[in-house]
Every structure is written in structure tokens, then in C-alpha cells.
Amino acid sequence: MSGEVGDSRAIELLEEISANTREIVSWLRVAYGSQLKEKVQVLLDDPRKLVAYESSTDENSSRAVAQVAGVSARTVRDWWKEWSEQEIVEPGSVEGRFRRRFSLRRLGIQVPPARPNRPATQGGEHG
């Protein structure tokens, strides 16, 4: 019986921690949301960057992100490096991949539809 009581108390504590965490996140959004949105809009100043950022998940390689953003995989890797330095992406679970830290839609930033890959020349892509 004492195991069930301990399990029940652990569940209560986890639920309380979860509720507190949601409240903290809510307050952080209120306090810093507009600053973050402004920073992101400066960094992601091209529709292709918006698509690439939103597509940057653990599941997607640089090649897959490039395909939907309409740029080269090299361009995506360059962007990931820049975004990593600005701390808006983090290393993914697969070496060499990066994932976005947050959803642009959640920040109220519209993401254009994906563009099937038809990259411009390498020099003109970084735009």
C-alpha cells in the first residue's frame, strides 16, 4: 500500500511542477515575446529563411530543409550556423542537424508555403 501512496504523491508533485512550469513560460512570453519576435524577424528576413527555420526539426536534414525552402543544402547549413550563434536553433539529436527552438507561428509570424527546390545560383541564395 505504501508504494501506491508514494506513487500518488509523486504524480501530484509532477502535476504541480508541470502547472508551475506552464505559468512561468506564460509570464516569460508576456515579458519577452515581443523582443524575441523582433529579433527573429531581423534574422529571418527572407521568406526562404522563414520556411527553412520552421522546417528545421530533428526529422529534417539540411537537404530536406533545402528542398522545401528552395535553396541549397549548403545555404541551409550556413543559416544554421548563423542561427546557432544567435541561439534561435539548437543542435538536433542527429549530428550535424539543428532544430528550431520555437515555432514561428506561435510567435505570430506567418510562414509562407514551402517552395519546391529550385535554388538560385549559390551566390544569389543568401539574400
Phi and psi restraints in degrees (value plus and minus 20) as a CYANA .aco file:
   2 SER   PHI     -84.3   -44.3
   2 SER   PSI     -49.1    -9.1
   3 GLY   PHI     -83.2   -43.2
   3 GLY   PSI     -59.9   -19.9
   4 GLU   PHI     -87.2   -47.2
   4 GLU   PSI     -58.2   -18.2
   5 VAL   PHI     -85.4   -45.4
   5 VAL   PSI     -63.3   -23.3
   6 GLY   PHI     -82.9   -42.9
   6 GLY   PSI     -62.4   -22.4
   7 ASP   PHI     -83.3   -43.3
   7 ASP   PSI     -61.2   -21.2
   8 SER   PHI     -83.7   -43.7
   8 SER   PSI     -63.1   -23.1
   9 ARG   PHI     -86.1   -46.1
   9 ARG   PSI     -59.0   -19.0
  10 ALA   PHI     -83.4   -43.4
  10 ALA   PSI     -60.8   -20.8
  11 ILE   PHI     -84.1   -44.1
  11 ILE   PSI     -63.4   -23.4
  12 GLU   PHI     -79.0   -39.0
  12 GLU   PSI     -64.3   -24.3
  13 LEU   PHI     -84.9   -44.9
  13 LEU   PSI     -61.5   -21.5
  14 LEU   PHI     -84.1   -44.1
  14 LEU   PSI     -59.7   -19.7
  15 GLU   PHI     -84.8   -44.8
  15 GLU   PSI     -59.2   -19.2
  16 GLU   PHI     -86.1   -46.1
  16 GLU   PSI     -63.4   -23.4
  17 ILE   PHI     -81.1   -41.1
  17 ILE   PSI     -63.6   -23.6
  18 SER   PHI     -81.8   -41.8
  18 SER   PSI     -64.5   -24.5
  19 ALA   PHI     -83.8   -43.8
  19 ALA   PSI     -62.6   -22.6
  20 ASN   PHI     -84.2   -44.2
  20 ASN   PSI     -60.2   -20.2
  21 THR   PHI     -83.1   -43.1
  21 THR   PSI     -63.6   -23.6
  22 ARG   PHI     -80.5   -40.5
  22 ARG   PSI     -59.8   -19.8
  23 GLU   PHI     -86.6   -46.6
  23 GLU   PSI     -62.7   -22.7
  24 ILE   PHI     -81.3   -41.3
  24 ILE   PSI     -65.7   -25.7
  25 VAL   PHI     -81.0   -41.0
  25 VAL   PSI     -60.7   -20.7
  26 SER   PHI     -80.4   -40.4
  26 SER   PSI     -65.6   -25.6
  27 TRP   PHI     -86.3   -46.3
  27 TRP   PSI     -57.3   -17.3
  28 LEU   PHI     -84.2   -44.2
  28 LEU   PSI     -59.6   -19.6
  29 ARG   PHI     -81.6   -41.6
  29 ARG   PSI     -62.1   -22.1
  30 VAL   PHI     -84.3   -44.3
  30 VAL   PSI     -64.6   -24.6
  31 ALA   PHI     -92.9   -52.9
  31 ALA   PSI     -59.0   -19.0
  32 TYR   PHI    -141.8  -101.8
  32 TYR   PSI     -22.1    17.9
  33 GLY   PHI     -76.4   -36.4
  33 GLY   PSI     -65.0   -25.0
  34 SER   PHI     -89.2   -49.2
  34 SER   PSI     -56.0   -16.0
  35 GLN   PHI     -84.4   -44.4
  35 GLN   PSI     -63.1   -23.1
  36 LEU   PHI     -84.3   -44.3
  36 LEU   PSI     -63.8   -23.8
  37 LYS   PHI     -80.2   -40.2
  37 LYS   PSI     -64.0   -24.0
  38 GLU   PHI     -81.8   -41.8
  38 GLU   PSI     -64.8   -24.8
  39 LYS   PHI     -80.0   -40.0
  39 LYS   PSI     -65.4   -25.4
  40 VAL   PHI     -85.1   -45.1
  40 VAL   PSI     -60.4   -20.4
  41 GLN   PHI     -85.2   -45.2
  41 GLN   PSI     -52.5   -12.5
  42 VAL   PHI     -90.7   -50.7
  42 VAL   PSI     -63.9   -23.9
  43 LEU   PHI     -91.1   -51.1
  43 LEU   PSI     -57.2   -17.2
  44 LEU   PHI    -124.3   -84.3
  44 LEU   PSI      47.3    87.3
  45 ASP   PHI    -110.7   -70.7
  45 ASP   PSI      -3.4    36.6
  46 ASP   PHI    -161.9  -121.9
  46 ASP   PSI     118.8   158.8
  47 PRO   PHI     -74.7   -34.7
  47 PRO   PSI     -54.1   -14.1
  48 ARG   PHI     -86.2   -46.2
  48 ARG   PSI     -55.0   -15.0
  49 LYS   PHI     -87.3   -47.3
  49 LYS   PSI     -58.9   -18.9
  50 LEU   PHI     -81.1   -41.1
  50 LEU   PSI     -66.1   -26.1
  51 VAL   PHI     -84.5   -44.5
  51 VAL   PSI     -64.8   -24.8
  52 ALA   PHI     -82.7   -42.7
  52 ALA   PSI     -63.9   -23.9
  53 TYR   PHI     -82.1   -42.1
  53 TYR   PSI     -70.3   -30.3
  54 GLU   PHI     -83.0   -43.0
  54 GLU   PSI     -48.1    -8.1
  55 SER   PHI    -105.6   -65.6
  55 SER   PSI     -25.5    14.5
  56 SER   PHI     -99.5   -59.5
  56 SER   PSI      74.4   114.4
  57 THR   PHI    -152.0  -112.0
  57 THR   PSI     149.6   189.6
  58 ASP   PHI     -76.7   -36.7
  58 ASP   PSI     -49.9    -9.9
  59 GLU   PHI     -95.6   -55.6
  59 GLU   PSI     -41.0    -1.0
  60 ASN   PHI    -127.4   -87.4
  60 ASN   PSI     106.4   146.4
  61 SER   PHI     -98.1   -58.1
  61 SER   PSI     151.2   191.2
  62 SER   PHI     -80.8   -40.8
  62 SER   PSI     -54.9   -14.9
  63 ARG   PHI     -85.8   -45.8
  63 ARG   PSI     -62.7   -22.7
  64 ALA   PHI     -86.4   -46.4
  64 ALA   PSI     -61.6   -21.6
  65 VAL   PHI     -83.8   -43.8
  65 VAL   PSI     -63.1   -23.1
  66 ALA   PHI     -78.7   -38.7
  66 ALA   PSI     -61.3   -21.3
  67 GLN   PHI     -77.9   -37.9
  67 GLN   PSI     -66.1   -26.1
  68 VAL   PHI     -99.7   -59.7
  68 VAL   PSI     -45.1    -5.1
  69 ALA   PHI    -107.5   -67.5
  69 ALA   PSI     -36.1     3.9
  70 GLY   PHI      58.8    98.8
  70 GLY   PSI      12.0    52.0
  71 VAL   PHI    -152.6  -112.6
  71 VAL   PSI    -199.7  -159.7
  72 SER   PHI    -104.3   -64.3
  72 SER   PSI     139.1   179.1
  73 ALA   PHI     -81.8   -41.8
  73 ALA   PSI     -55.3   -15.3
  74 ARG   PHI     -80.5   -40.5
  74 ARG   PSI     -62.5   -22.5
  75 THR   PHI     -81.6   -41.6
  75 THR   PSI     -63.6   -23.6
  76 VAL   PHI     -80.9   -40.9
  76 VAL   PSI     -64.6   -24.6
  77 ARG   PHI     -82.5   -42.5
  77 ARG   PSI     -58.7   -18.7
  78 ASP   PHI     -83.7   -43.7
  78 ASP   PSI     -64.1   -24.1
  79 TRP   PHI     -82.9   -42.9
  79 TRP   PSI     -63.9   -23.9
  80 TRP   PHI     -78.0   -38.0
  80 TRP   PSI     -60.8   -20.8
  81 LYS   PHI     -81.3   -41.3
  81 LYS   PSI     -68.8   -28.8
  82 GLU   PHI     -81.2   -41.2
  82 GLU   PSI     -66.1   -26.1
  83 TRP   PHI     -87.5   -47.5
  83 TRP   PSI     -52.2   -12.2
  84 SER   PHI     -85.0   -45.0
  84 SER   PSI     -62.7   -22.7
  85 GLU   PHI     -82.6   -42.6
  85 GLU   PSI     -51.8   -11.8
  86 GLN   PHI    -109.0   -69.0
  86 GLN   PSI     -21.1    18.9
  87 GLU   PHI      43.4    83.4
  87 GLU   PSI      14.9    54.9
  88 ILE   PHI    -125.1   -85.1
  88 ILE   PSI     -26.0    14.0
  89 VAL   PHI    -148.8  -108.8
  89 VAL   PSI     142.8   182.8
  90 GLU   PHI    -156.0  -116.0
  90 GLU   PSI     137.9   177.9
  91 PRO   PHI     -77.0   -37.0
  91 PRO   PSI     118.6   158.6
  92 GLY   PHI    -103.1   -63.1
  92 GLY   PSI    -199.7  -159.7
  93 SER   PHI     -97.6   -57.6
  93 SER   PSI     -35.0     5.0
  94 VAL   PHI    -124.3   -84.3
  94 VAL   PSI     108.8   148.8
  95 GLU   PHI     -75.2   -35.2
  95 GLU   PSI     113.8   153.8
  96 GLY   PHI      70.9   110.9
  96 GLY   PSI     -30.1     9.9
  97 ARG   PHI    -122.2   -82.2
  97 ARG   PSI     132.5   172.5
  98 PHE   PHI    -145.9  -105.9
  98 PHE   PSI     133.8   173.8
  99 ARG   PHI    -148.0  -108.0
  99 ARG   PSI     128.4   168.4
 100 ARG   PHI     -84.3   -44.3
 100 ARG   PSI     131.8   171.8
 101 ARG   PHI    -106.3   -66.3
 101 ARG   PSI     -41.5    -1.5
 102 PHE   PHI    -177.3  -137.3
 102 PHE   PSI     143.2   183.2
 103 SER   PHI    -105.7   -65.7
 103 SER   PSI     112.9   152.9
 104 LEU   PHI     -83.2   -43.2
 104 LEU   PSI     -58.4   -18.4
 105 ARG   PHI     -79.8   -39.8
 105 ARG   PSI     -55.9   -15.9
 106 ARG   PHI     -88.7   -48.7
 106 ARG   PSI     -45.5    -5.5
 107 LEU   PHI    -103.7   -63.7
 107 LEU   PSI     -25.1    14.9
 108 GLY   PHI      65.2   105.2
 108 GLY   PSI       0.7    40.7
 109 ILE   PHI    -121.3   -81.3
 109 ILE   PSI     104.3   144.3
 110 GLN   PHI     -96.1   -56.1
 110 GLN   PSI     117.9   157.9
 111 VAL   PHI    -128.4   -88.4
 111 VAL   PSI     104.4   144.4
 112 PRO   PHI     -86.3   -46.3
 112 PRO   PSI     142.6   182.6
 113 PRO   PHI     -83.4   -43.4
 113 PRO   PSI     133.7   173.7
 114 ALA   PHI     -80.6   -40.6
 114 ALA   PSI     128.9   168.9
 115 ARG   PHI    -134.9   -94.9
 115 ARG   PSI      93.9   133.9
 116 PRO   PHI     -72.8   -32.8
 116 PRO   PSI     124.7   164.7
 117 ASN   PHI     -81.1   -41.1
 117 ASN   PSI      93.5   133.5
 118 ARG   PHI    -163.9  -123.9
 118 ARG   PSI      46.8    86.8
 119 PRO   PHI     -83.6   -43.6
 119 PRO   PSI     127.0   167.0
 120 ALA   PHI     -93.2   -53.2
 120 ALA   PSI    -197.0  -157.0
 121 THR   PHI     -84.1   -44.1
 121 THR   PSI     134.5   174.5
 122 GLN   PHI     -72.3   -32.3
 122 GLN   PSI     -63.0   -23.0
 123 GLY   PHI     -85.7   -45.7
 123 GLY   PSI     -51.1   -11.1
 124 GLY   PHI    -111.8   -71.8
 124 GLY   PSI     -20.6    19.4
 125 GLU   PHI    -101.1   -61.1
 125 GLU   PSI     -51.2   -11.2
 126 HIS   PHI     -89.8   -49.8
 126 HIS   PSI     -36.5     3.5
